């Protein structure tokens, strides 16, 4: 059986969201392609309407689909760049146009709540004042009999939920992306009143859910809006309580059903859906519940549905009822690919802290790629096929360290590299490699390192702090924290994670690869997207020039039309080909 190729990954459907209706008879899933076509801004999207046995009843295909929801009467709604669409269960299909970018839409009884950003019309005078003209994401109510009514003004809504009567949202006073790091929980009334009910101080918020006088949400230091995990905060009758304080488990999703609260736990890659009142585990599995960085499930109280993969099973929708488990067949054509082994590894770092990760290998003599996940408050996991199994297919072993700052061992672990970005978390990576060597799992000096975003930062930092890697491929990472702070649209993010004022300079300079004194011996290939707003490409222009003018082995591969990550089909193929060729060049 041949190993995984990038062409296999390109055939995968990414299952992003699954919803079950109150009867349990209708399930809808939103999936997308893993790539964008040449020069296209949007991914191809697919809505699968499934029967009880998870066979496909209907597929709706489009681009730019943002969200899906099912009403108590079984009507499906979805929103895209053209407006809101309603279909199914014997009613006439409806298409409601809206002149604005809809971000989220949910049923509220027989009405629809949605948030949207309405941009100002352009004029010949297109100069603008920086950060003074960004449009708010505001809330609207769609009454199918009376039209659309705007509810909020002067407040930005990042996400919301409702139970048919009560509305709670994560809000901020300004709409810039970095303001998400300074958001609060607000209760919103249909007359437009907004009442701030919870302020998390320096932490971030996400995954809010509502049931009468109770609202629950996740709170922790988080990397960005797409990476949501932490402790569960229960807001009840106006009083907030952390109900998972001190847990060594990371929480990724919460759902209310009547008087019960269900939560999705992640402990070192083992996921559990648990009834938080009774403590009963509904389902447990090691691998990854999707979406990767914000795992979620849906329930009607008896049936639970979610997308899931492990080292032996391709990503599919899983349905759990009374212990009985069934799977969909959305990606069944890929199930016959080779399955690679995965091993949970645990070791102690140099300061005695317990660290964990995964090692995937078909032999101790094989060259090893150390893959550093981004975030840092994210994690690596064992899946049947993903962006790391391509390296296994090319003849490498892959080490996936979940260094301190990762999720999967509770909020304290996830926050344990705050103020030490690139310090002991990098030491965790090195001690993990040494542990695998000591255990006899690595018997080669061909060790390489790669990663994107924060993983790109660590893989760039690695050549300035160590000579153990034969080569490094660093993707869209930070090289200079001060210049990053000045040009990134996430200028609050680094202050939260660094726990310092950037203009004190000392800490920011101390963790910047470009400012470290080291005689670099490791060849490095840098890759970056021209349109990256999070980590602008200037970070790698600087690092490339620094290394080049000091006579070091460095190349910079630049991708047009790409932001924070490479998603055009040909660019993804090029990334893997160039990475593997680069590593094989340095033995």
C-alpha positions in Angstrom: 0.0 0.0 0.0 1.5 3.4 -1.1 2.1 6.1 1.4 0.0 9.3 1.7 0.6 11.9 -1.0 -0.5 15.6 -1.0 -3.0 14.6 -3.8 -4.8 12.4 -1.2 -5.1 15.2 1.2 -6.6 17.4 -1.5 -9.4 14.9 -1.9 -10.4 15.2 1.7 -13.7 17.0 2.7 -13.1 19.0 5.9 -16.2 18.6 8.0 -16.6 21.9 9.8 -19.9 21.8 11.6 -22.7 19.3 12.3 -26.2 20.1 13.5 -29.0 17.7 14.7 -32.6 18.8 15.0 -34.8 18.3 18.1 -36.3 15.1 16.7 -33.0 13.5 15.9 -34.3 12.6 12.5 -32.5 15.4 10.5 -28.7 16.0 10.6 -27.0 18.6 8.5 -23.2 19.0 8.1 -21.1 21.7 6.5 -17.9 20.6 4.8 -15.4 22.2 2.6 -12.6 21.4 0.3 -9.1 21.5 1.7 -7.9 23.9 -1.0 -8.9 27.0 -3.0 -8.8 27.0 -6.8 -6.3 29.2 -8.6 -7.0 32.9 -7.8 -10.3 32.1 -6.1 -11.0 33.7 -2.7 -13.5 31.2 -1.4 -13.4 27.4 -0.8 -15.9 25.1 -2.3 -18.5 24.2 0.4 -20.9 21.3 0.7 -24.0 21.0 3.0 -24.9 17.3 3.5 -28.4 16.6 4.6 -28.3 13.2 6.2 -30.9 10.6 7.3 -30.9 8.9 10.7 -28.6 6.2 9.4 -26.2 8.9 8.2 -26.8 8.1 4.5 -26.9 11.2 2.3 -30.3 12.5 1.4 -29.2 15.7 -0.4 -26.1 17.8 -1.0 -26.1 21.6 -1.5 -23.0 22.9 -3.1 -21.7 26.5 -3.1 -19.0 28.9 -2.1 -18.7 31.2 0.8 -21.2 29.4 3.0 -20.6 30.6 6.6 -23.0 28.7 8.8 -25.9 26.3 9.1 -28.7 25.8 11.6 -31.9 23.6 11.8 -35.1 24.9 13.4 -37.4 22.9 15.7 -39.6 22.3 12.7 -36.7 20.8 10.7 -36.1 23.7 8.4 -32.4 24.2 7.4 -31.0 27.7 7.1 -27.6 28.6 5.7 -25.9 31.9 5.0 -23.4 32.8 2.2 -22.3 35.9 0.4 -25.7 36.4 -1.2 -27.8 36.3 1.9 -29.8 33.7 3.9 -31.3 30.6 2.4 -34.0 28.4 4.0 -35.0 25.0 2.7 -36.6 21.7 3.7 -39.3 19.9 5.6 -42.2 20.6 3.3 -41.9 24.4 3.2 -41.1 26.5 0.2 -37.5 27.4 -0.3 -36.7 31.0 0.6 -33.7 33.1 -0.5 -33.4 36.4 1.4 -30.8 38.8 -0.1 -28.8 41.0 2.2 -26.3 43.7 1.2 -23.6 42.9 3.7 -21.2 40.2 4.9 -23.2 37.8 7.1 -21.0 36.2 9.7 -23.4 34.1 11.8 -27.1 33.1 11.6 -29.3 31.1 13.9 -33.0 30.4 14.4 -34.8 32.2 17.2 -38.1 30.4 17.3 -39.7 31.0 13.9 -37.5 34.0 13.3 -33.8 34.3 12.5 -31.1 36.2 14.3 -28.0 37.1 12.3 -24.9 39.3 12.5 -23.4 41.1 9.5 -20.8 43.6 8.6 -22.1 46.3 6.2 -19.3 48.2 4.5 -19.6 51.8 3.6 -19.9 52.5 -0.1 -16.7 53.5 -1.7 -16.1 56.9 -3.3 -13.5 58.5 -5.6 -11.8 59.8 -2.4 -10.6 56.5 -1.1 -8.1 57.8 1.5 -9.0 56.7 5.1 -7.9 57.1 8.6 -6.3 53.9 9.9 -8.5 52.0 12.4 -11.2 54.7 12.4 -13.5 53.5 9.6 -13.7 49.7 10.2 -17.4 48.6 10.1 -19.0 46.9 13.1 -20.5 43.4 13.0 -24.0 44.2 14.1 -27.1 42.1 14.9 -30.3 41.9 12.8 -33.6 40.1 13.3 -35.3 38.5 10.3 -39.1 38.0 10.6 -40.2 36.0 7.6 -43.5 37.9 7.6 -42.2 41.5 8.2 -38.7 41.6 6.9 -35.3 42.6 8.5 -34.9 44.8 11.6 -31.5 46.1 12.8 -31.1 45.6 16.5 -27.7 46.8 17.7 -25.5 49.8 17.1 -22.2 51.0 18.4 -21.1 47.5 19.5 -19.2 44.8 17.7 -20.5 41.2 18.0 -17.9 38.4 17.6 -20.4 35.5 18.2 -23.8 34.9 19.8 -26.3 32.3 20.9 -30.0 32.3 21.9 -32.5 30.0 23.4 -35.5 31.5 21.6 -35.8 34.3 24.1 -32.5 35.2 25.7 -29.5 36.4 23.6 -25.9 36.4 24.8 -22.9 37.5 22.8 -19.2 38.0 22.9 -18.8 41.7 22.2 -16.2 44.5 22.0 -16.5 48.3 21.6 -14.3 48.2 18.4 -14.3 45.9 15.4 -10.5 45.5 14.8 -9.3 41.9 14.9 -7.1 42.6 17.8 -10.0 43.8 19.9 -11.3 40.2 20.2 -8.6 39.9 22.8 -10.4 42.5 24.9 -14.0 41.3 24.6 -16.7 40.8 27.1 -20.0 38.8 27.5 -23.1 40.9 26.9 -26.8 40.2 27.1 -28.7 41.7 24.1 -32.3 42.6 24.1 -34.5 42.9 21.0 -35.1 46.6 21.7 -31.4 47.2 21.2 -30.4 47.4 24.8 -27.0 45.9 25.5 -26.0 44.9 29.0 -22.4 43.9 29.7 -22.5 40.9 32.2 -19.0 39.5 32.3 -15.4 40.8 31.8 -12.6 38.2 31.6 -9.8 40.6 32.4 -6.8 39.5 30.3 -8.3 36.2 29.0 -10.3 35.5 25.9 -13.8 34.1 25.4 -15.6 31.8 23.0 -18.3 29.1 22.4 -21.1 30.8 24.2 -24.3 28.8 24.7 -27.6 29.8 26.4 -30.4 28.1 28.3 -32.9 30.4 30.1 -31.2 32.2 33.0 -28.0 30.3 32.3 -25.2 31.1 29.8 -22.0 29.1 29.6 -18.8 29.9 27.6 -15.1 29.0 27.5 -12.4 31.2 28.9 -8.6 31.1 28.7 -5.7 32.6 27.0 -6.4 31.7 23.4 -4.4 32.1 20.2 -7.0 33.5 17.9 -10.7 33.4 17.1 -10.4 30.1 15.4 -8.7 28.3 18.3 -11.3 28.0 21.2 -10.7 26.0 24.4 -10.3 26.6 28.1 -12.3 26.4 31.3 -16.1 26.5 31.4 -17.6 29.7 33.0 -21.2 29.3 34.0 -23.2 32.5 34.3 -26.4 31.9 36.3 -28.8 34.6 37.5 -26.1 37.2 36.9 -23.4 35.3 38.9 -20.3 33.8 37.2 -18.5 30.7 38.3 -15.6 28.7 36.9 -16.9 25.2 37.2 -13.8 23.5 35.9 -11.2 25.4 37.9 -7.9 23.5 38.3 -8.9 20.7 35.8 -6.1 19.0 33.9 -8.6 18.6 31.0 -9.2 21.2 28.3 -12.8 22.0 27.4 -13.7 22.7 23.8 -17.5 22.9 23.5 -20.6 23.2 25.7 -24.3 22.3 24.9 -27.4 22.7 27.0 -30.4 20.4 26.6 -33.2 21.2 29.0 -31.7 21.0 32.5 -28.5 19.2 31.4 -25.2 20.6 30.4 -22.9 18.5 28.1 -19.2 19.3 27.5 -16.5 18.1 25.2 -13.3 17.4 27.1 -9.8 16.8 25.7 -7.1 15.2 27.8 -3.9 14.6 25.9 -5.8 13.7 22.7 -8.5 11.6 24.3 -11.9 13.3 23.8 -14.9 12.7 26.0 -18.5 14.0 25.8 -19.7 14.3 29.4 -22.9 15.2 31.2 -21.6 17.8 33.6 -24.4 17.4 36.1 -24.2 13.6 36.5 -20.5 13.2 35.5 -21.5 10.4 33.1 -19.3 9.9 30.0 -21.5 9.7 26.9 -18.6 8.8 24.5 -14.8 8.7 24.5 -12.2 8.4 21.7 -8.6 9.2 21.1 -7.8 11.2 17.9 -9.4 14.5 16.9 -12.9 15.9 17.0 -13.3 18.5 14.3 -13.1 21.3 13.5 -9.4 20.9 14.5 -8.9 24.0 16.5 -12.4 24.4 17.9 -13.8 20.8 18.3 -17.6 20.7 18.7 -20.7 18.4 18.8 -24.4 18.7 18.6 -27.1 17.0 20.6 -30.9 16.7 21.0 -30.4 15.2 24.5 -30.4 11.6 23.4 -28.3 11.6 20.2 -24.9 13.1 19.8 -23.3 13.9 16.4 -19.8 15.2 15.7 -17.0 14.9 13.1 -14.1 12.6 14.2 -11.0 10.9 13.0 -8.2 8.8 14.6 -5.1 7.1 13.3 -7.1 4.3 11.7 -10.4 6.0 10.7 -10.9 8.8 8.1 -12.8 11.9 9.2 -16.5 11.2 9.2 -19.6 12.2 11.1 -20.1 10.0 14.1 -23.6 9.4 15.6 -23.9 8.1 19.2 -27.1 6.9 20.7 -27.3 4.8 23.9 -23.7 3.7 23.3 -24.4 2.6 19.7 -21.9 4.3 17.3 -22.4 4.8 13.6 -20.4 6.7 10.9 -21.1 8.5 7.7 -19.5 7.9 4.4 -18.5 11.4 3.2 -14.8 10.5 2.9 -15.2 6.8 2.4 -13.1 6.8 -0.8 -10.0 7.7 1.3 -10.5 5.0 4.0 -8.5 2.5 1.9 -5.3 4.6 2.2 -2.5 3.4 4.5 -3.0 3.9 8.2 0.1 5.0 10.2 0.7 4.1 13.8 0.6 6.7 16.5 2.0 6.6 20.1 1.2 9.0 22.9 4.5 10.0 24.6 5.1 11.7 27.9 8.3 13.1 29.3 9.7 15.5 31.8 11.2 18.8 30.6 14.5 20.1 32.1 12.6 21.8 34.9 10.6 18.7 35.8 7.4 19.7 34.1 5.3 16.9 32.5 5.0 17.3 28.7 3.2 15.2 26.2 3.0 14.7 22.4 2.6 12.1 19.7 5.2 10.0 17.8 4.3 8.5 14.5 6.9 6.2 13.0 7.5 3.0 11.0 11.0 2.5 12.2 13.6 4.0 14.5 16.1 4.4 11.7 13.9 6.7 9.6 14.7 10.4 9.5 12.5 12.5 11.8 10.5 15.7 11.2 9.7 17.6 14.3 6.4 19.3 13.5 5.6 22.3 15.7 2.0 23.3 15.9 0.9 26.9 15.8 -1.0 28.9 18.4 0.7 28.4 20.8 -2.7 27.5 22.5 -3.5 24.7 20.0 -2.3 21.2 19.8 -1.1 18.3 17.6 -3.1 15.1 17.4 -3.1 11.7 15.5 -5.5 11.7 12.5 -5.9 9.2 9.7 -4.8 11.9 7.2 -3.8 15.5 7.7 -0.9 17.9 6.8 1.6 15.8 8.7 0.9 12.3 7.3 2.3 13.4 3.9 5.7 13.3 5.6 5.1 9.8 6.8 4.2 8.9 3.3 7.6 10.3 2.1 9.5 8.0 4.4 9.9 10.2 7.6 8.9 9.7 11.2 7.0 12.6 12.7 7.3 13.9 16.2 4.4 16.1 17.4 5.3 17.8 20.7 2.5 19.5 22.6 4.9 21.8 24.5 3.7 23.9 27.5 1.2 26.4 26.2 -0.7 23.7 24.2 -4.2 22.5 25.0 -5.1 19.1 26.3 -3.9 19.3 29.9 -6.1 22.0 31.3 -6.0 25.8 31.3 -3.0 26.1 33.6 -0.9 24.1 31.2 -2.2 26.1 28.2 -1.2 29.4 30.0 2.2 28.1 31.3 4.3 29.8 28.6 2.8 33.2 29.1 5.6 35.7 29.4 8.1 33.0 28.2 7.4 32.7 24.4 10.3 30.7 22.9 11.8 29.9 26.3 10.8 26.8 28.2 8.4 25.8 25.5 11.3 25.4 23.1 13.2 23.5 25.8 10.2 21.1 26.0 10.7 20.3 22.3 14.5 19.6 22.8 13.9 17.4 25.9 11.2 15.5 23.9 13.7 14.7 21.2 16.2 13.6 23.8 13.6 11.4 25.5 12.8 9.6 22.2 16.5 9.0 21.6 16.9 7.6 25.1 14.0 5.3 24.6 15.4 4.0 21.4 12.6 5.4 19.2 15.0 7.6 17.3 18.2 6.1 16.1 19.3 8.7 13.5 20.9 12.1 13.4 18.7 13.1 10.5 16.3 15.3 12.6 14.5 18.2 11.0 12.0 20.9 12.2 9.1 22.6 10.6 5.9 24.4 11.5 3.7 27.4 10.7 2.7 30.6 12.6 3.9 30.1 16.2 5.4 26.8 14.8 7.1 28.9 12.2 8.5 31.1 15.0 9.8 28.1 16.9 11.3 26.5 13.8 13.1 29.8 13.0 14.1 30.3 16.6 15.5 26.7 16.6 18.4 27.6 14.2 19.4 30.5 16.6 19.3 28.4 19.7 20.5 24.9 18.6 22.5 23.0 16.1 20.8 19.6 16.4 18.6 20.0 13.3 19.9 19.1 9.9 17.6 21.7 8.3 14.6 23.9 9.1 11.5 24.8 7.0 9.8 27.7 8.7 6.4 28.9 7.6 4.9 32.4 8.1 6.4 32.9 11.6 7.7 35.8 13.7 11.4 36.8 13.6 11.2 40.2 15.4 8.5 40.7 18.1 8.8 44.5 18.1 8.3 44.9 14.4 5.5 42.3 14.5 3.7 44.2 17.2 3.8 47.4 15.1 2.4 45.9 11.8 0.3 42.9 12.8 -3.5 43.2 13.1 -3.2 41.2 16.3 -1.3 43.8 18.3 -3.1 42.9 21.5 -2.3 39.2 21.1 1.4 39.5 21.7 0.9 41.7 24.8 -1.4 39.1 26.4 1.0 36.2 25.6 4.2 38.1 26.4 2.6 39.6 29.5 4.7 42.8 29.0 4.7 46.2 27.4 6.4 45.8 24.0 8.0 49.2 24.4 10.0 48.0 27.4 11.9 46.3 24.6 14.0 43.9 26.8 11.6 40.9 26.8 10.5 41.3 23.2 14.1 41.6 22.0 15.2 38.7 24.2 12.8 36.3 22.4 13.3 37.6 18.9 15.3 35.2 16.7 16.8 38.1 14.6 18.4 39.6 17.7 20.1 36.4 19.0 23.8 36.0 18.9 24.5 32.6 17.4 26.7 31.2 14.6 24.0 29.6 12.6 24.9 26.3 11.1 21.4 25.0 10.1 20.1 25.6 6.6 16.7 27.2 6.6 13.9 27.5 4.0 11.4 30.3 4.8 7.9 30.4 3.2 5.4 33.2 3.5 2.2 34.5 2.0 2.3 38.0 0.6 -1.2 39.0 2.0 -0.8 37.7 5.6 -2.4 40.2 8.0 -1.6 38.3 11.2 2.2 37.8 10.6 3.0 40.2 7.8 5.6 39.0 5.3 8.1 41.6 6.4 8.9 39.3 9.3 10.6 36.9 6.8 12.0 39.6 4.6 13.9 40.8 7.7 15.0 37.3 8.8 16.1 36.4 5.2 18.1 39.6 4.9 19.7 39.1 8.3 20.8 35.5 7.5 21.8 36.3 3.9 24.1 39.2 4.9 25.7 37.0 7.5 26.6 34.4 4.9 24.1 31.7 6.1 22.2 29.2 4.1 18.8 30.6 3.6 16.1 30.7 0.9 12.7 32.5 0.9 9.8 31.1 -1.0 7.0 33.7 -1.5 3.4 32.8 -2.3 1.2 35.5 -4.0 -2.5 35.7 -3.0 -1.9 33.8 0.3 -2.6 35.0 3.8 -1.8 33.2 7.0 -1.3 29.7 5.6 -1.2 28.3 2.1 -4.5 27.2 0.6 -4.4 27.5 -3.2 -4.0 24.0 -4.6 -0.8 24.4 -6.5 0.7 26.3 -3.5 -0.1 23.4 -1.2 1.6 21.0 -3.6 4.6 23.2 -3.9 4.9 23.6 -0.1 5.2 19.9 0.5 7.4 19.2 -2.5 9.9 21.9 -1.5 9.8 20.9 2.2 10.6 17.3 1.5 13.2 18.1 -1.2 14.9 20.5 1.2 15.1 18.0 4.0 16.4 15.3 1.7 19.1 17.6 0.5 20.7 17.9 4.0 21.5 14.4 5.4 
